[in-house]
Amino acid sequence: MDPLVTTGSATLKDYKRSGYDRGHLAPAKAMSYSKEAMSASFYMSNMSPQIPSFNRGIWKTLEAKIYELSLQSDSLYVVTGPVFKEIIDSIGVNKVSVPRYYYKTILRFQKDTIYGLGFLLENKKLSQSYFDFVVSIDSIETVSYTHLRAHETGRN
């Protein structure tokens, strides 16, 4: 249980027989630098319902590429999250929302240069390359902030 979450959380029971994977937002492999970080990567607060073919397909491939990129960079800053636009479903007794979209934004620091890009992917089986889903970080900020504000004010 994530000690920083005090408002309630999804549970393993919410996912049981739901048809959704517990998709990591920060992949466990990226947290292998310490036992504590690796353990924390399995908190439910780091998981979100993903369609299995998405989680085990394009999402896994993108995570592997980002990990590879981290080894070739001076440093890498990655932000990942759901976009709660048009919720697909909710699961379990805790009514865990199943997002229609997920994003990853990347800032790569290499020598004196900073590179940035984002990915916006629909939570479904995608057969294209992850390069087909490259978007600007600004556009991810817009879509995630706009929908977050609408959710907070009840104007979905």
MDTraj code that builds the backbone (N, CA, C; nanometers):
import mdtraj as md
import numpy as np

residues = "MET ASP PRO LEU VAL THR THR GLY SER ALA THR LEU LYS ASP TYR LYS ARG SER GLY TYR ASP ARG GLY HIS LEU ALA PRO ALA LYS ALA MET SER TYR SER LYS GLU ALA MET SER ALA SER PHE TYR MET SER ASN MET SER PRO GLN ILE PRO SER PHE ASN ARG GLY ILE TRP LYS THR LEU GLU ALA LYS ILE TYR GLU LEU SER LEU GLN SER ASP SER LEU TYR VAL VAL THR GLY PRO VAL PHE LYS GLU ILE ILE ASP SER ILE GLY VAL ASN LYS VAL SER VAL PRO ARG TYR TYR TYR LYS THR ILE LEU ARG PHE GLN LYS ASP THR ILE TYR GLY LEU GLY PHE LEU LEU GLU ASN LYS LYS LEU SER GLN SER TYR PHE ASP PHE VAL VAL SER ILE ASP SER ILE GLU THR VAL SER TYR THR HIS LEU ARG ALA HIS GLU THR GLY ARG ASN".split()
xyz = np.array([
    [0.0838, -0.1174, 0.0000],
    [0.0000, 0.0000, 0.0000],
    [0.0887, 0.1242, 0.0000],
    [0.0554, 0.2178, -0.0853],
    [0.1331, 0.3407, -0.0978],
    [0.1083, 0.4280, 0.0255],
    [0.2132, 0.4541, 0.1054],
    [0.1932, 0.5324, 0.2274],
    [0.1586, 0.6793, 0.2011],
    [0.1793, 0.7265, 0.0784],
    [0.1483, 0.8658, 0.0469],
    [0.0037, 0.8854, 0.0000],
    [-0.0667, 0.7776, -0.0256],
    [-0.2062, 0.7868, -0.0683],
    [-0.2944, 0.7696, 0.0548],
    [-0.3682, 0.8739, 0.0881],
    [-0.4515, 0.8712, 0.2081],
    [-0.6008, 0.8718, 0.1761],
    [-0.6358, 0.8813, 0.0485],
    [-0.7767, 0.8964, 0.0098],
    [-0.8405, 0.7687, -0.0410],
    [-0.7714, 0.6581, -0.0341],
    [-0.8246, 0.5340, -0.0888],
    [-0.7556, 0.5019, -0.2192],
    [-0.7605, 0.3758, -0.2572],
    [-0.6855, 0.3329, -0.3742],
    [-0.7526, 0.2115, -0.4350],
    [-0.7169, 0.1841, -0.5567],
    [-0.7583, 0.0599, -0.6209],
    [-0.6968, -0.0565, -0.5436],
    [-0.7572, -0.1724, -0.5578],
    [-0.7051, -0.2925, -0.4945],
    [-0.6882, -0.4017, -0.6005],
    [-0.6201, -0.5077, -0.5634],
    [-0.6060, -0.6210, -0.6542],
    [-0.7435, -0.6784, -0.6902],
    [-0.8361, -0.6752, -0.5952],
    [-0.9716, -0.7271, -0.6217],
    [-1.0416, -0.6500, -0.7329],
    [-1.0126, -0.5208, -0.7444],
    [-1.0744, -0.4411, -0.8509],
    [-1.0371, -0.4947, -0.9887],
    [-0.9172, -0.5471, -1.0008],
    [-0.8680, -0.5954, -1.1297],
    [-0.9073, -0.7400, -1.1579],
    [-0.9351, -0.8165, -1.0524],
    [-0.9631, -0.9591, -1.0683],
    [-1.0827, -0.9800, -1.1607],
    [-1.0601, -1.0578, -1.2648],
    [-1.1614, -1.0901, -1.3662],
    [-1.2216, -0.9670, -1.4344],
    [-1.1478, -0.8569, -1.4353],
    [-1.1967, -0.7343, -1.5001],
    [-1.1691, -0.7347, -1.6499],
    [-1.0699, -0.8147, -1.6907],
    [-1.0292, -0.8138, -1.8307],
    [-0.9208, -0.7112, -1.8602],
    [-0.8762, -0.6378, -1.7576],
    [-0.7731, -0.5353, -1.7746],
    [-0.6459, -0.5749, -1.7014],
    [-0.5333, -0.5362, -1.7592],
    [-0.4033, -0.5525, -1.6937],
    [-0.3819, -0.4389, -1.5953],
    [-0.2993, -0.4663, -1.4959],
    [-0.2508, -0.3598, -1.4073],
    [-0.1275, -0.3010, -1.4762],
    [-0.1491, -0.2011, -1.5575],
    [-0.0405, -0.1406, -1.6349],
    [0.0401, -0.0446, -1.5491],
    [0.1711, -0.0669, -1.5468],
    [0.2602, 0.0244, -1.4739],
    [0.2677, 0.1591, -1.5450],
    [0.2640, 0.2655, -1.4692],
    [0.2894, 0.3980, -1.5255],
    [0.4406, 0.4213, -1.5302],
    [0.5091, 0.3887, -1.4218],
    [0.6561, 0.3875, -1.4209],
    [0.6962, 0.2402, -1.4197],
    [0.7578, 0.1921, -1.5267],
    [0.7883, 0.0495, -1.5357],
    [0.8865, 0.0034, -1.4284],
    [0.8657, -0.1187, -1.3809],
    [0.9513, -0.1744, -1.2757],
    [1.0982, -0.1729, -1.3168],
    [1.1269, -0.2042, -1.4422],
    [1.2659, -0.2080, -1.4881],
    [1.3346, -0.0725, -1.4709],
    [1.2597, 0.0340, -1.4915],
    [1.3169, 0.1685, -1.4765],
    [1.3463, 0.2008, -1.3307],
    [1.2910, 0.1231, -1.2401],
    [1.3093, 0.1467, -1.0967],
    [1.4115, 0.0507, -1.0355],
    [1.4850, -0.0205, -1.1194],
    [1.5779, -0.1229, -1.0704],
    [1.7026, -0.0660, -1.0027],
    [1.7133, 0.0653, -0.9936],
    [1.8298, 0.1266, -0.9314],
    [1.8313, 0.1101, -0.7794],
    [1.7151, 0.0746, -0.7195],
    [1.7146, 0.0479, -0.5752],
    [1.6003, -0.0464, -0.5405],
    [1.6166, -0.1203, -0.4312],
    [1.5130, -0.2127, -0.3855],
    [1.3851, -0.1370, -0.3489],
    [1.4006, -0.0204, -0.2858],
    [1.2854, 0.0573, -0.2433],
    [1.2055, 0.1068, -0.3640],
    [1.2757, 0.1576, -0.4635],
    [1.2079, 0.2073, -0.5832],
    [1.1389, 0.0929, -0.6571],
    [1.2060, -0.0196, -0.6668],
    [1.1475, -0.1360, -0.7340],
    [1.0206, -0.1801, -0.6610],
    [1.0266, -0.1853, -0.5305],
    [0.9099, -0.2232, -0.4515],
    [0.7961, -0.1233, -0.4708],
    [0.8283, 0.0049, -0.4701],
    [0.7270, 0.1102, -0.4864],
    [0.6619, 0.1045, -0.6248],
    [0.7328, 0.0521, -0.7237],
    [0.6743, 0.0454, -0.8581],
    [0.5543, -0.0486, -0.8632],
    [0.5379, -0.1315, -0.7603],
    [0.4245, -0.2237, -0.7560],
    [0.3092, -0.1729, -0.6696],
    [0.3182, -0.0489, -0.6212],
    [0.2045, 0.0121, -0.5529],
    [0.0899, 0.0269, -0.6526],
    [-0.0305, 0.0134, -0.6038],
    [-0.1466, 0.0301, -0.6909],
    [-0.1546, 0.1731, -0.7447],
    [-0.0957, 0.2677, -0.6752],
    [-0.0950, 0.4068, -0.7227],
    [-0.0087, 0.4240, -0.8473],
    [0.0726, 0.3242, -0.8800],
    [0.1548, 0.3265, -1.0008],
    [0.0940, 0.2386, -1.1101],
    [-0.0264, 0.1930, -1.0892],
    [-0.0921, 0.1036, -1.1849],
    [-0.2199, 0.1695, -1.2350],
    [-0.2544, 0.1349, -1.3564],
    [-0.3759, 0.1865, -1.4168],
    [-0.4303, 0.0804, -1.5117],
    [-0.5626, 0.0660, -1.5202],
    [-0.6202, -0.0393, -1.6046],
    [-0.5885, -0.0189, -1.7524],
    [-0.5261, -0.1209, -1.8093],
    [-0.4925, -0.1163, -1.9514],
    [-0.5435, -0.2420, -2.0201],
    [-0.5909, -0.2232, -2.1413],
    [-0.6315, -0.3360, -2.2237],
    [-0.5068, -0.4225, -2.2465],
    [-0.5161, -0.5535, -2.2250],
    [-0.3971, -0.6389, -2.2325],
    [-0.3158, -0.6245, -2.3608],
    [-0.3816, -0.6175, -2.4761],
    [-0.3066, -0.6070, -2.6018],
    [-0.2354, -0.4720, -2.6141],
    [-0.2834, -0.3703, -2.5456],
    [-0.2161, -0.2405, -2.5406],
    [-0.0952, -0.2496, -2.4473],
    [-0.1188, -0.2969, -2.3249],
    [-0.0137, -0.3054, -2.2239],
    [0.1016, -0.3945, -2.2683],
    [0.0705, -0.5063, -2.3284],
    [0.1725, -0.6049, -2.3674],
    [0.2254, -0.5803, -2.5081],
    [0.1674, -0.4809, -2.5744],
    [0.2067, -0.4495, -2.7111],
    [0.2831, -0.3183, -2.7197],
    [0.2164, -0.2171, -2.7755],
    [0.2825, -0.0892, -2.8037],
    [0.3361, -0.0227, -2.6764],
    [0.2639, -0.0347, -2.5641],
    [0.3083, 0.0276, -2.4380],
    [0.4405, -0.0345, -2.3924],
    [0.4476, -0.1664, -2.3969],
    [0.5704, -0.2381, -2.3580],
    [0.6864, -0.2016, -2.4511],
    [0.6577, -0.1933, -2.5797],
    [0.7600, -0.1578, -2.6779],
    [0.8119, -0.0164, -2.6539],
    [0.7215, 0.0770, -2.6277],
    [0.7619, 0.2149, -2.6007],
    [0.8443, 0.2228, -2.4722],
    [0.8025, 0.1520, -2.3683],
    [0.8792, 0.1522, -2.2439],
    [1.0199, 0.0975, -2.2642],
    [1.0325, -0.0071, -2.3446],
    [1.1647, -0.0644, -2.3730],
    [1.2522, 0.0357, -2.4476],
    [1.1944, 0.1079, -2.5418],
    [1.2695, 0.2084, -2.6174],
    [1.3147, 0.3222, -2.5258],
    [1.2278, 0.3645, -2.4358],
    [1.2632, 0.4715, -2.3430],
    [1.3747, 0.4259, -2.2495],
    [1.3690, 0.3022, -2.2041],
    [1.4760, 0.2491, -2.1193],
    [1.6087, 0.2500, -2.1954],
    [1.6067, 0.2044, -2.3196],
    [1.7261, 0.2052, -2.4047],
    [1.7793, 0.3472, -2.4218],
    [1.6886, 0.4408, -2.4437],
    [1.7260, 0.5810, -2.4590],
    [1.7901, 0.6352, -2.3307],
    [1.7415, 0.5887, -2.2168],
    [1.7980, 0.6349, -2.0889],
    [1.9448, 0.5949, -2.0748],
    [1.9802, 0.4835, -2.1326],
    [2.1192, 0.4364, -2.1258],
    [2.2107, 0.5147, -2.2189],
    [2.1529, 0.5830, -2.3176],
    [2.2296, 0.6585, -2.4168],
    [2.2281, 0.8088, -2.3899],
    [2.1677, 0.8500, -2.2795],
    [2.1498, 0.9925, -2.2512],
    [2.2268, 1.0321, -2.1263],
    [2.2572, 1.1610, -2.1165],
    [2.3140, 1.2108, -1.9914],
    [2.2109, 1.1939, -1.8802],
    [2.0877, 1.2288, -1.9086],
    [1.9759, 1.2010, -1.8195],
    [1.8470, 1.2075, -1.9001],
    [1.7440, 1.1506, -1.8420],
    [1.6152, 1.1429, -1.9084],
    [1.5075, 1.1691, -1.8042],
    [1.4115, 1.2518, -1.8379],
    [1.3009, 1.2835, -1.7492],
    [1.1734, 1.2404, -1.8202],
    [1.0999, 1.1464, -1.7607],
    [0.9801, 1.0909, -1.8238],
    [0.8602, 1.1133, -1.7316],
    [0.7530, 1.1638, -1.7891],
    [0.6270, 1.1789, -1.7163],
    [0.5224, 1.0969, -1.7915],
    [0.4517, 1.0145, -1.7168],
    [0.3524, 0.9254, -1.7750],
    [0.2213, 0.9416, -1.7004],
    [0.1113, 0.9292, -1.7717],
    [-0.0163, 0.9351, -1.7027],
    [-0.1338, 0.9020, -1.7907],
    [-0.2493, 0.8928, -1.7276],
    [-0.3739, 0.8705, -1.8015],
    [-0.4369, 1.0026, -1.8412],
    [-0.5165, 0.9987, -1.9445],
    [-0.6008, 1.1122, -1.9814],
    [-0.7436, 1.0634, -1.9653],
    [-0.8167, 1.1275, -1.8774],
    [-0.9511, 1.0806, -1.8469],
    [-1.0556, 1.1423, -1.9383],
    [-1.0259, 1.1382, -2.0682],
    [-1.1218, 1.1834, -2.1692],
    [-1.1996, 1.0599, -2.2136],
    [-1.3302, 1.0677, -2.2056],
    [-1.4145, 0.9560, -2.2500],
    [-1.3718, 0.8259, -2.1822],
    [-1.3954, 0.8161, -2.0550],
    [-1.3618, 0.6963, -1.9795],
    [-1.4231, 0.5750, -2.0493],
    [-1.3440, 0.4679, -2.0654],
    [-1.3916, 0.3466, -2.1316],
    [-1.4878, 0.2699, -2.0409],
    [-1.4513, 0.2620, -1.9118],
    [-1.5200, 0.1716, -1.8214],
    [-1.4772, 0.2073, -1.6796],
    [-1.5367, 0.1432, -1.5828],
    [-1.4837, 0.1469, -1.4463],
    [-1.4885, 0.0036, -1.3956],
    [-1.3925, -0.0295, -1.3086],
    [-1.3814, -0.1681, -1.2644],
    [-1.3800, -0.1774, -1.1129],
    [-1.4316, -0.2899, -1.0645],
    [-1.4233, -0.3231, -0.9236],
    [-1.5153, -0.2428, -0.8344],
    [-1.5103, -0.2793, -0.7064],
    [-1.5953, -0.2107, -0.6086],
    [-1.5517, -0.0667, -0.5879],
    [-1.4247, -0.0374, -0.6174],
    [-1.3750, 0.0999, -0.6030],
    [-1.4004, 0.1846, -0.7267],
    [-1.4657, 0.1255, -0.8275],
    [-1.5002, 0.1985, -0.9512],
    [-1.3779, 0.2682, -1.0102],
    [-1.2716, 0.1914, -1.0302],
    [-1.1467, 0.2434, -1.0863],
    [-1.1715, 0.2800, -1.2323],
    [-1.1458, 0.4046, -1.2672],
    [-1.1672, 0.4519, -1.4044],
    [-1.0669, 0.3890, -1.4999],
    [-1.1170, 0.3485, -1.6160],
    [-1.0310, 0.2957, -1.7222],
    [-1.0166, 0.4068, -1.8258],
    [-0.8976, 0.4683, -1.8325],
    [-0.8768, 0.5792, -1.9259],
    [-0.8787, 0.5335, -2.0713],
    [-0.9263, 0.6211, -2.1578],
    [-0.9215, 0.5927, -2.3011],
    [-0.7825, 0.6196, -2.3582],
    [-0.7070, 0.7116, -2.2959],
    [-0.5741, 0.7489, -2.3472],
    [-0.4700, 0.7474, -2.2365],
    [-0.3468, 0.7228, -2.2762],
    [-0.2294, 0.7369, -2.1899],
    [-0.1270, 0.8219, -2.2629],
    [-0.0441, 0.8898, -2.1854],
    [0.0619, 0.9694, -2.2468],
    [0.1947, 0.9415, -2.1794],
    [0.2982, 0.9699, -2.2525],
    [0.4351, 0.9739, -2.2009],
    [0.4992, 1.0986, -2.2597],
    [0.5635, 1.1759, -2.1745],
    [0.6443, 1.2876, -2.2229],
    [0.7881, 1.2613, -2.1815],
    [0.8788, 1.3003, -2.2679],
    [1.0208, 1.2713, -2.2460],
    [1.1022, 1.3981, -2.2680],
    [1.1871, 1.4274, -2.1718],
    [1.2908, 1.5291, -2.1886],
    [1.4233, 1.4552, -2.1826],
    [1.4989, 1.4651, -2.2888],
    [1.6285, 1.3983, -2.2965],
    [1.7381, 1.5037, -2.2909],
    [1.8278, 1.4864, -2.1976],
    [1.9409, 1.5770, -2.1818],
    [2.0637, 1.5070, -2.2375],
    [2.1226, 1.5660, -2.3412],
    [2.2396, 1.5086, -2.4066],
    [2.3380, 1.6209, -2.4342],
    [2.4500, 1.6157, -2.3657],
    [2.5503, 1.7228, -2.3719],
    [2.4836, 1.8541, -2.3338],
    [2.4845, 1.9524, -2.4182],
    [2.4231, 2.0813, -2.3848],
    [2.2881, 2.1005, -2.4519],
    [2.2267, 1.9915, -2.4962],
    [2.1012, 2.0007, -2.5698],
    [1.9904, 1.9269, -2.4950],
    [1.8717, 1.9850, -2.5007],
    [1.7531, 1.9209, -2.4432],
    [1.6563, 1.8894, -2.5573],
    [1.6161, 1.7641, -2.5642],
    [1.5184, 1.7203, -2.6632],
    [1.3901, 1.6848, -2.5899],
    [1.2776, 1.7151, -2.6501],
    [1.1510, 1.6813, -2.5868],
    [1.0492, 1.6326, -2.6873],
    [0.9721, 1.5332, -2.6470],
    [0.8608, 1.4884, -2.7291],
    [0.7612, 1.4159, -2.6425],
    [0.6437, 1.3979, -2.6969],
    [0.5385, 1.3292, -2.6251],
    [0.4749, 1.2222, -2.7118],
    [0.4065, 1.1319, -2.6445],
    [0.3320, 1.0258, -2.7109],
    [0.1928, 1.0238, -2.6496],
    [0.0917, 1.0182, -2.7327],
    [-0.0461, 1.0069, -2.6870],
    [-0.1053, 0.8843, -2.7549],
    [-0.1371, 0.7839, -2.6731],
    [-0.1813, 0.6555, -2.7273],
    [-0.3174, 0.6170, -2.6721],
    [-0.4024, 0.5659, -2.7600],
    [-0.5325, 0.5190, -2.7154],
    [-0.5168, 0.3816, -2.6512],
    [-0.5900, 0.3596, -2.5438],
    [-0.5857, 0.2355, -2.4674],
    [-0.6627, 0.1264, -2.5430],
    [-0.5998, 0.0766, -2.6469],
    [-0.6571, -0.0311, -2.7279],
    [-0.5427, -0.0953, -2.8049],
    [-0.5705, -0.2079, -2.8685],
    [-0.4670, -0.2736, -2.9481],
    [-0.4294, -0.1813, -3.0632],
    [-0.3011, -0.1487, -3.0717],
    [-0.2517, -0.0609, -3.1773],
    [-0.1427, -0.1354, -3.2533],
    [-0.1567, -0.1433, -3.3826],
    [-0.0597, -0.2181, -3.4624],
    [0.0459, -0.1275, -3.5248],
    [0.0271, 0.0033, -3.5158],
    [0.1235, 0.0968, -3.5717],
    [0.2471, 0.1062, -3.4822],
    [0.3466, 0.1764, -3.5323],
    [0.4652, 0.2069, -3.4538],
    [0.4314, 0.3170, -3.3543],
    [0.5003, 0.3188, -3.2427],
    [0.4782, 0.4272, -3.1463],
    [0.5146, 0.5626, -3.2059],
    [0.5990, 0.5643, -3.3089],
    [0.6326, 0.6906, -3.3757],
    [0.5100, 0.7554, -3.4394],
    [0.4088, 0.6757, -3.4714],
    [0.2860, 0.7297, -3.5293],
    [0.2046, 0.8097, -3.4279],
    [0.2442, 0.8047, -3.3010],
    [0.1693, 0.8705, -3.1945],
    [0.2488, 0.9813, -3.1260],
    [0.3522, 1.0289, -3.1955],
    [0.4321, 1.1398, -3.1430],
    [0.3504, 1.2678, -3.1527],
    [0.3480, 1.3421, -3.0429],
    [0.2806, 1.4713, -3.0366],
    [0.3687, 1.5663, -2.9570],
    [0.3352, 1.6914, -2.9593],
    [0.4125, 1.7884, -2.8810],
    [0.3774, 1.7748, -2.7326],
    [0.4717, 1.8091, -2.6492],
    [0.4462, 1.8100, -2.5054],
    [0.3367, 1.9112, -2.4735],
    [0.3368, 2.0236, -2.5444],
    [0.2315, 2.1237, -2.5248],
    [0.0925, 2.0638, -2.5458],
    [0.0774, 1.9797, -2.6474],
    [-0.0550, 1.9227, -2.6749],
    [-0.0969, 1.8269, -2.5629],
    [-0.0016, 1.7566, -2.5049],
    [-0.0342, 1.6679, -2.3925],
    [-0.0725, 1.7506, -2.2706],
    [0.0004, 1.8587, -2.2476],
    [-0.0367, 1.9476, -2.1374],
    [-0.1787, 1.9992, -2.1565],
    [-0.2122, 2.0360, -2.2778],
    [-0.3453, 2.0893, -2.3062],
    [-0.4529, 1.9842, -2.2824],
    [-0.4376, 1.8660, -2.3388],
    [-0.5421, 1.7646, -2.3275],
    [-0.5528, 1.7132, -2.1840],
    [-0.4433, 1.6963, -2.1147],
    [-0.4513, 1.6441, -1.9776],
    [-0.5019, 1.7514, -1.8823],
    [-0.4591, 1.8740, -1.8986],
    [-0.5040, 1.9816, -1.8102],
    [-0.6501, 2.0141, -1.8345],
    [-0.6896, 2.0239, -1.9594],
    [-0.8285, 2.0573, -1.9933],
    [-0.9234, 1.9541, -1.9341],
    [-0.8891, 1.8270, -1.9492],
    [-0.9785, 1.7228, -1.8997],
    [-0.9702, 1.7080, -1.7488],
    [-0.8563, 1.7378, -1.6898],
    [-0.8443, 1.7371, -1.5448],
    [-0.9325, 1.8461, -1.4858],
    [-0.9254, 1.9648, -1.5417],
    [-1.0076, 2.0768, -1.4925],
    [-1.1561, 2.0468, -1.5098],
    [-1.1940, 1.9879, -1.6240],
    [-1.3347, 1.9537, -1.6458],
    [-1.3800, 1.8499, -1.5435],
    [-1.2947, 1.7535, -1.5143],
    [-1.3277, 1.6504, -1.4152],
    [-1.3435, 1.7111, -1.2760],
    [-1.2531, 1.8011, -1.2398],
    [-1.2584, 1.8635, -1.1075],
    [-1.3835, 1.9479, -1.0884],
    [-1.4303, 2.0098, -1.1957],
    [-1.5471, 2.0971, -1.1843],
    [-1.6775, 2.0272, -1.2221],
    [-1.6679, 1.8992, -1.2598],
    [-1.7879, 1.8237, -1.2959],
    [-1.8400, 1.8519, -1.4342],
    [-1.7585, 1.9110, -1.5209],
    [-1.8018, 1.9430, -1.6583],
    [-1.7352, 1.8501, -1.7580],
    [-1.7562, 1.7212, -1.7454],
    [-1.6917, 1.6249, -1.8366],
    [-1.7499, 1.6377, -1.9721],
])
top = md.Topology()
chain = top.add_chain()
for i, resn in enumerate(residues, 1):
    res = top.add_residue(resn, chain, resSeq=i)
    for name in ("N", "CA", "C"):
        top.add_atom(name, md.element.get_by_symbol(name[0]), res)
traj = md.Trajectory(xyz[None], top)
